[in-house]
């Protein structure tokens, strides 16, 4: 957790640096500090500021009054100030978690059930807690109000994007039976290039070179995988290979892509308003993007009727399109595409839909989060045609897991199949001639 120095806060001079949160657990007066903290925060929730004209005066008075007569050390007083400051100027108990760059996910399941993902592993954080469900709800509202979002009984579910690009989801009763639940997905900013991916062992140099060539040759690519497997991160990295002179249109529910090219148009969906109207969907934006003269269309995630419009764009000259989708594997991804097109209400025979997909998609990439928390590109396949009326995929690169070490780390190796992919000729026809050492 981050350390914080209070030289003077609310009129009380404190010069001792706050120790790490784990040290606080050993304080002799821990129970007392919890009682003081809960009392002040409950008054904040109730907004019972009485004769005071502003919250700062109320906080100053409340802290001075509650610690009077207690023999607290400077560290304990400073820590108490830190907690209250987080309530006023931060986001309550999770303030320090949000600023910790090593944490990639924050999950609040209840007052004493806070989990974080650290280095790919989900662990329970016993060092922080909320005092009650109202405290959780107040924290959620404090986060989403500046974003123009609301959450209440009539609107008990919200998705939002924080200023740093993190994704927030909150759901409250009556939809959530155990009380307010908050989930925040953060992203590691340091993974910004293919070299970073190589350093983490997420893929091999051969795989990286092939993917770079596929982007430059404007192949149509789907990245699939489970939740938290690194799909969006990989999409961000692959987009860096797009030429700076191309007009790129990105379409997302919550803008997470951070393209560095000059000619980028970012579109974001819109939820319904209070009257239940005004919704703008991914499908609406995909259709509109076709009228904007795009060189590339990048859809953050395909999961519904927009799949047909995206495939239509790929089949009508908008090569080099990229998207992600939730799927357990490349075959599952194509099966889900079929289902999505049927959801769009298109009265098209299954055989025609499969041919449509086969003509549109060149490469399917699978990302996975392994049991030890590491993320890898576990498969790169190409669409090669049909077999028994089903679309056929052939793997070019893969990852084979052989077992686990005593510490639970995955043992495995990357594999390059002894196979010259069909898209290799397409790459060469588009001026990519530096992959001979890989495929010839």
C-alpha positions as CSV (number, residue, x, y, z in Angstrom):
1,X,0.0,0.0,0.0
2,X,1.1,3.5,-0.6
3,X,2.6,5.5,2.2
4,X,1.4,9.0,3.0
5,X,2.8,11.8,5.1
6,X,0.5,14.2,7.0
7,X,2.4,17.3,8.1
8,X,-0.8,19.1,9.0
9,X,-4.3,17.9,8.3
10,X,-7.5,19.5,9.6
11,X,-5.5,21.5,12.1
12,X,-3.7,18.6,13.8
13,X,0.1,18.4,13.3
14,X,1.3,14.9,12.6
15,X,4.8,14.3,11.3
16,X,5.2,10.5,11.5
17,X,5.0,8.7,8.2
18,X,2.2,6.1,8.0
19,X,3.5,2.6,8.1
20,X,2.4,-0.1,5.7
21,X,-1.1,-1.4,6.2
22,X,0.1,-4.8,7.3
23,X,1.9,-3.1,10.2
24,X,-1.3,-1.4,11.3
25,X,-2.8,-4.9,12.0
26,X,-0.4,-5.2,14.9
27,X,-1.3,-1.9,16.6
28,X,-2.4,-2.4,20.2
29,X,-5.2,0.1,19.7
30,X,-6.5,-1.5,16.5
31,X,-10.0,-2.1,17.9
32,X,-10.2,1.4,19.1
33,X,-9.1,2.8,15.8
34,X,-11.7,0.7,14.0
35,X,-14.4,2.1,16.3
36,X,-13.3,5.7,15.8
37,X,-13.0,5.2,12.0
38,X,-16.5,3.5,11.8
39,X,-18.1,6.2,13.9
40,X,-16.8,9.1,11.8
41,X,-17.5,7.3,8.5
42,X,-21.1,6.5,9.6
43,X,-21.6,10.2,10.3
44,X,-20.3,10.9,6.8
45,X,-22.8,8.5,5.3
46,X,-25.6,10.0,7.3
47,X,-24.3,13.5,6.5
48,X,-25.1,14.5,10.0
49,X,-22.9,17.6,10.1
50,X,-25.2,19.5,12.5
51,X,-24.2,23.1,12.9
52,X,-21.2,22.9,10.7
53,X,-21.4,24.7,7.3
54,X,-19.0,22.4,5.5
55,X,-17.6,18.9,5.6
56,X,-14.0,20.0,6.4
57,X,-15.0,21.7,9.6
58,X,-17.1,18.7,10.5
59,X,-14.1,16.3,9.9
60,X,-11.8,18.5,11.9
61,X,-14.2,18.6,14.8
62,X,-15.0,14.9,14.7
63,X,-11.4,13.8,14.7
64,X,-10.4,16.1,17.5
65,X,-13.4,15.1,19.5
66,X,-13.1,11.4,19.1
67,X,-9.3,11.1,19.8
68,X,-9.5,13.3,22.9
69,X,-8.6,11.4,26.0
70,X,-7.1,8.4,24.2
71,X,-3.4,7.6,24.3
72,X,-2.7,7.2,20.6
73,X,0.7,7.2,18.9
74,X,1.5,9.6,16.1
75,X,1.5,6.6,13.7
76,X,-2.1,5.6,14.8
77,X,-3.3,9.2,14.6
78,X,-1.8,9.6,11.2
79,X,-3.3,6.4,10.0
80,X,-6.7,7.5,11.2
81,X,-6.3,10.8,9.3
82,X,-5.3,8.8,6.2
83,X,-8.5,6.7,6.4
84,X,-10.8,9.8,6.7
85,X,-8.9,11.7,4.0
86,X,-9.5,8.7,1.7
87,X,-13.2,9.0,2.5
88,X,-13.3,12.8,1.7
89,X,-10.8,13.1,-1.1
90,X,-10.5,9.5,-2.4
91,X,-12.5,6.4,-2.8
92,X,-12.8,5.1,0.8
93,X,-11.0,1.8,1.7
94,X,-10.0,1.0,-1.9
95,X,-8.2,4.3,-2.5
96,X,-4.8,2.7,-2.0
97,X,-5.7,-0.3,-4.1
98,X,-6.6,1.9,-7.0
99,X,-3.2,3.6,-6.9
100,X,-1.2,0.3,-6.5
101,X,0.1,-0.4,-10.0
102,X,0.8,-4.1,-9.2
103,X,-3.0,-4.7,-8.6
104,X,-4.9,-5.5,-11.8
105,X,-8.3,-6.2,-10.4
106,X,-10.3,-5.1,-7.3
107,X,-13.4,-7.1,-6.3
108,X,-15.6,-6.0,-3.4
109,X,-18.0,-8.8,-2.6
110,X,-19.1,-7.5,0.8
111,X,-18.0,-5.4,3.8
112,X,-15.2,-7.8,4.7
113,X,-14.8,-9.6,1.4
114,X,-12.3,-7.6,-0.7
115,X,-10.3,-9.5,-3.2
116,X,-7.5,-8.3,-5.5
117,X,-5.7,-9.8,-8.4
118,X,-1.9,-9.5,-7.9
119,X,0.6,-11.0,-10.3
120,X,-2.2,-13.0,-12.0
121,X,-3.5,-14.5,-8.7
122,X,-6.7,-13.6,-6.9
123,X,-6.1,-13.2,-3.1
124,X,-8.2,-11.9,-0.3
125,X,-7.1,-8.6,1.2
126,X,-7.8,-8.8,5.0
127,X,-6.2,-5.4,5.7
128,X,-9.2,-3.3,4.6
129,X,-12.9,-3.4,5.1
130,X,-16.1,-1.4,4.7
131,X,-18.3,-0.7,7.8
132,X,-21.6,-1.7,6.2
133,X,-23.4,-2.0,2.8
134,X,-24.2,1.7,2.9
135,X,-20.5,2.4,3.0
136,X,-19.9,0.3,-0.1
137,X,-22.8,2.0,-1.9
138,X,-21.5,5.5,-1.0
139,X,-18.1,4.6,-2.4
140,X,-19.6,3.3,-5.6
141,X,-21.6,6.5,-6.0
142,X,-18.6,8.7,-5.2
143,X,-16.7,7.0,-8.1
144,X,-19.4,7.1,-10.7
145,X,-21.0,10.5,-10.1
146,X,-18.2,12.5,-11.8
147,X,-18.6,10.1,-14.8
148,X,-22.2,11.0,-15.3
149,X,-23.5,7.6,-14.1
150,X,-26.0,6.8,-11.4
151,X,-26.9,3.7,-9.5
152,X,-30.1,3.2,-7.5
153,X,-33.1,0.8,-7.1
154,X,-34.5,1.7,-10.5
155,X,-31.0,1.5,-12.1
156,X,-29.2,-1.2,-10.0
157,X,-26.4,-2.0,-12.5
158,X,-23.7,0.3,-14.0
159,X,-20.7,0.0,-16.2
160,X,-18.3,2.9,-16.4
161,X,-14.7,3.8,-17.5
162,X,-12.5,5.6,-15.0
163,X,-10.2,8.4,-16.1
164,X,-7.2,6.1,-16.3
165,X,-9.0,3.7,-18.6
166,X,-9.9,1.1,-15.9
167,X,-13.3,-0.5,-16.2
168,X,-15.9,-0.5,-13.4
169,X,-18.9,-2.6,-12.9
170,X,-21.3,-2.3,-9.9
171,X,-24.5,-4.1,-9.1
172,X,-26.7,-3.6,-6.1
173,X,-29.9,-5.1,-4.6
174,X,-32.4,-6.3,-5.7
175,X,-30.2,-7.8,-8.4
176,X,-27.4,-8.7,-6.0
177,X,-28.7,-10.8,-3.1
178,X,-25.7,-10.2,-0.8
179,X,-25.6,-6.4,-1.1
180,X,-23.6,-4.0,-3.3
181,X,-20.8,-5.7,-5.4
182,X,-18.1,-3.6,-7.0
183,X,-15.5,-4.9,-9.6
184,X,-12.8,-2.7,-11.1
185,X,-10.6,-4.0,-13.9
186,X,-7.2,-2.2,-14.0
187,X,-4.6,-2.4,-16.7
188,X,-0.8,-2.5,-16.5
189,X,0.4,0.5,-18.3
190,X,3.9,-1.0,-18.8
191,X,2.7,-3.6,-21.3
192,X,2.7,-1.2,-24.2
193,X,4.8,-3.0,-26.9
194,X,5.4,-6.4,-28.4
195,X,8.8,-6.4,-26.7
196,X,7.0,-6.2,-23.3
197,X,5.0,-9.2,-24.3
198,X,8.1,-11.1,-25.3
199,X,9.9,-10.3,-22.0
200,X,7.0,-11.7,-20.0
201,X,7.1,-14.9,-22.1
202,X,3.6,-14.4,-23.5
203,X,4.7,-15.5,-27.0
204,X,7.9,-16.2,-29.0
205,X,9.8,-14.0,-31.5
206,X,8.5,-16.1,-34.4
207,X,4.9,-15.5,-33.2
208,X,5.5,-11.8,-32.7
209,X,7.0,-11.4,-36.2
210,X,4.1,-13.3,-37.8
211,X,1.5,-11.2,-36.0
212,X,3.3,-8.0,-37.0
213,X,3.3,-9.2,-40.6
214,X,-0.4,-10.1,-40.4
215,X,-1.3,-6.6,-39.2
216,X,0.8,-4.9,-41.9
217,X,-0.7,-7.1,-44.6
218,X,-4.2,-6.1,-43.4
219,X,-5.4,-9.6,-42.5
220,X,-8.7,-9.7,-40.6
221,X,-8.1,-11.0,-37.1
222,X,-10.2,-12.1,-34.1
223,X,-8.6,-12.3,-30.6
224,X,-10.5,-14.7,-28.3
225,X,-10.1,-15.8,-24.8
226,X,-11.6,-15.8,-21.3
227,X,-12.1,-12.9,-18.9
228,X,-8.8,-11.4,-17.9
229,X,-6.8,-13.4,-20.4
230,X,-5.2,-10.3,-22.0
231,X,-7.4,-9.9,-25.1
232,X,-7.6,-6.1,-25.0
233,X,-3.9,-5.7,-24.0
234,X,-2.9,-7.8,-27.1
235,X,-5.3,-5.8,-29.3
236,X,-3.6,-2.6,-28.1
237,X,-0.2,-4.0,-28.9
238,X,-1.1,-5.3,-32.3
239,X,-2.7,-2.0,-33.3
240,X,0.7,-0.4,-32.9
241,X,1.8,-2.1,-36.1
242,X,-0.8,-0.2,-38.2
243,X,0.7,2.4,-40.5
244,X,0.5,6.0,-39.3
245,X,-1.1,7.1,-42.5
246,X,-4.2,5.0,-42.2
247,X,-7.6,6.3,-40.9
248,X,-8.6,4.1,-38.0
249,X,-12.0,3.9,-36.3
250,X,-12.3,2.3,-32.9
251,X,-15.7,1.2,-31.5
252,X,-16.1,0.3,-27.8
253,X,-18.5,0.1,-25.0
254,X,-15.9,1.8,-22.7
255,X,-12.9,3.3,-24.5
256,X,-9.8,1.3,-23.4
257,X,-7.8,1.2,-26.6
258,X,-4.9,3.6,-26.7
259,X,-3.8,4.0,-30.3
260,X,-0.8,6.2,-31.0
261,X,-1.5,6.8,-34.6
262,X,-2.4,10.4,-35.7
263,X,-5.6,9.6,-37.6
264,X,-7.8,7.8,-35.1
265,X,-11.5,8.3,-34.5
266,X,-12.8,6.8,-31.2
267,X,-16.5,6.0,-30.9
268,X,-18.2,4.9,-27.7
269,X,-21.6,3.5,-27.1
270,X,-24.3,5.3,-25.1
271,X,-26.7,3.8,-22.5
272,X,-30.4,4.7,-22.4
273,X,-31.3,7.9,-20.6
274,X,-33.8,8.3,-17.7
275,X,-36.7,8.0,-20.2
276,X,-35.4,4.7,-21.5
277,X,-34.4,6.1,-24.9
278,X,-31.3,7.3,-26.6
279,X,-29.3,4.1,-26.6
280,X,-26.5,3.8,-29.2
281,X,-25.2,0.3,-29.6
282,X,-22.0,-1.3,-31.0
283,X,-24.0,-2.3,-34.0
284,X,-25.2,1.3,-34.6
285,X,-21.6,2.5,-34.5
286,X,-20.3,-0.2,-36.7
287,X,-22.9,0.7,-39.3
288,X,-22.1,4.3,-39.0
289,X,-18.3,3.7,-39.3
290,X,-18.8,2.3,-42.8
291,X,-19.8,5.8,-43.9
292,X,-16.7,7.4,-42.4
293,X,-14.2,6.2,-45.0
294,X,-12.2,3.9,-42.6
295,X,-9.0,2.2,-43.6
296,X,-9.3,0.0,-40.5
297,X,-12.2,-0.8,-38.1
298,X,-11.3,-2.0,-34.6
299,X,-14.2,-3.2,-32.4
300,X,-13.2,-3.6,-28.8
301,X,-15.4,-6.6,-28.3
302,X,-18.0,-8.3,-30.5
303,X,-20.8,-10.1,-28.6
304,X,-24.1,-9.6,-30.4
305,X,-25.9,-8.6,-33.5
306,X,-23.0,-6.3,-34.6
307,X,-21.1,-9.4,-35.6
308,X,-22.9,-9.5,-38.9
309,X,-22.2,-5.9,-39.7
310,X,-18.5,-6.4,-38.8
311,X,-18.2,-9.4,-41.1
312,X,-20.0,-7.5,-43.8
313,X,-17.4,-4.8,-43.5
314,X,-14.6,-7.4,-43.7
315,X,-16.2,-8.9,-46.9
316,X,-16.6,-5.5,-48.6
317,X,-13.1,-4.2,-48.8
318,X,-12.4,-3.1,-45.2
319,X,-9.4,-5.4,-44.7
320,X,-7.3,-5.3,-41.6
321,X,-10.2,-5.2,-39.2
322,X,-9.6,-6.3,-35.6
323,X,-11.8,-7.4,-32.8
324,X,-12.0,-9.5,-29.6
325,X,-14.6,-11.8,-28.2
326,X,-15.1,-14.1,-25.3
327,X,-14.6,-17.8,-26.3
328,X,-12.9,-20.9,-24.9
329,X,-11.0,-21.5,-28.1
330,X,-10.7,-20.6,-31.8
331,X,-13.4,-23.2,-32.8
332,X,-15.7,-21.9,-30.1
333,X,-15.1,-18.3,-31.3
334,X,-16.3,-19.1,-34.9
335,X,-19.3,-21.0,-33.5
336,X,-20.2,-18.0,-31.4
337,X,-20.0,-15.8,-34.5
338,X,-22.5,-18.1,-36.2
339,X,-24.9,-17.7,-33.2
340,X,-24.4,-13.9,-33.2
341,X,-25.3,-13.6,-36.9
342,X,-28.5,-15.7,-36.3
343,X,-29.3,-13.3,-33.4
344,X,-29.2,-10.4,-35.9
345,X,-32.3,-11.9,-37.4
346,X,-30.7,-12.6,-40.8
347,X,-32.6,-15.3,-42.7
348,X,-29.5,-16.9,-44.1
349,X,-28.8,-20.6,-44.3
350,X,-26.1,-21.9,-41.9
351,X,-24.0,-23.0,-44.8
352,X,-24.0,-19.4,-46.2
353,X,-23.2,-18.0,-42.8
354,X,-20.2,-20.3,-42.5
355,X,-19.0,-19.4,-46.0
356,X,-19.4,-15.7,-45.0
357,X,-17.2,-16.2,-41.9
358,X,-14.7,-18.3,-43.9
359,X,-14.3,-15.5,-46.4
360,X,-14.0,-12.7,-43.8
361,X,-11.7,-14.1,-41.1
362,X,-8.0,-14.8,-41.7
363,X,-6.5,-15.4,-38.3
364,X,-7.9,-16.4,-34.9
365,X,-5.7,-15.8,-31.9
366,X,-6.3,-17.4,-28.5
367,X,-5.1,-15.8,-25.3
368,X,-5.2,-17.6,-22.0
369,X,-4.6,-17.0,-18.3
370,X,-2.8,-20.1,-17.0
371,X,-3.4,-21.6,-13.6
372,X,-0.3,-19.8,-12.2
373,X,-1.7,-16.5,-13.3
374,X,0.6,-15.9,-16.3
375,X,-1.0,-14.8,-19.5
376,X,0.1,-16.3,-22.9
377,X,-0.9,-16.4,-26.5
378,X,-1.7,-20.1,-26.5
379,X,-2.8,-20.6,-30.2
380,X,-2.6,-18.8,-33.5
381,X,-4.8,-20.4,-36.2
382,X,-5.9,-19.7,-39.7
383,X,-9.2,-20.4,-41.4
384,X,-8.5,-22.9,-44.2
385,X,-11.9,-23.8,-45.6
386,X,-14.6,-26.4,-44.8
387,X,-14.7,-30.0,-43.5
388,X,-18.0,-31.8,-43.2
389,X,-19.8,-28.5,-43.7
390,X,-18.0,-27.0,-40.8
391,X,-15.3,-24.2,-40.9
392,X,-11.9,-25.8,-40.6
393,X,-9.1,-24.2,-38.6
394,X,-5.4,-25.1,-38.7
395,X,-3.0,-24.1,-36.0
396,X,0.2,-22.4,-36.9
397,X,1.6,-21.7,-33.4
398,X,0.5,-23.2,-30.1
399,X,1.4,-23.6,-26.5
400,X,1.7,-27.1,-25.0
401,X,1.3,-27.5,-21.2
402,X,3.3,-30.4,-19.8
403,X,2.6,-30.1,-16.1
404,X,3.2,-28.0,-12.9
405,X,6.2,-27.3,-10.7
406,X,6.1,-27.8,-7.0
407,X,5.3,-24.1,-6.7
408,X,2.4,-24.4,-9.0
409,X,4.1,-22.8,-12.0
410,X,3.0,-24.1,-15.4
411,X,5.6,-26.1,-17.3
412,X,5.2,-26.0,-21.1
413,X,6.6,-24.9,-24.4
414,X,5.6,-23.0,-27.5
415,X,5.2,-25.0,-30.7
416,X,5.6,-24.0,-34.3
417,X,3.9,-26.6,-36.4
418,X,5.7,-27.9,-39.5
419,X,3.2,-26.3,-41.8
420,X,3.2,-23.5,-44.3
421,X,0.0,-21.6,-43.8
422,X,-2.3,-20.5,-46.6
423,X,-2.0,-16.9,-45.4
424,X,1.7,-17.0,-46.0
425,X,1.0,-16.5,-49.7
426,X,-1.3,-13.7,-48.9
427,X,1.4,-12.1,-46.9
428,X,3.9,-12.4,-49.7
429,X,1.4,-11.0,-52.2
430,X,1.1,-7.9,-50.0
431,X,4.8,-7.2,-49.9
432,X,5.8,-9.2,-46.7
433,X,8.9,-11.2,-47.7
434,X,10.8,-11.5,-44.4
435,X,9.3,-14.6,-43.0
436,X,11.2,-17.2,-45.1
437,X,13.2,-18.3,-42.1
438,X,10.0,-19.2,-40.3
439,X,8.0,-21.0,-43.0
440,X,10.4,-22.0,-45.7
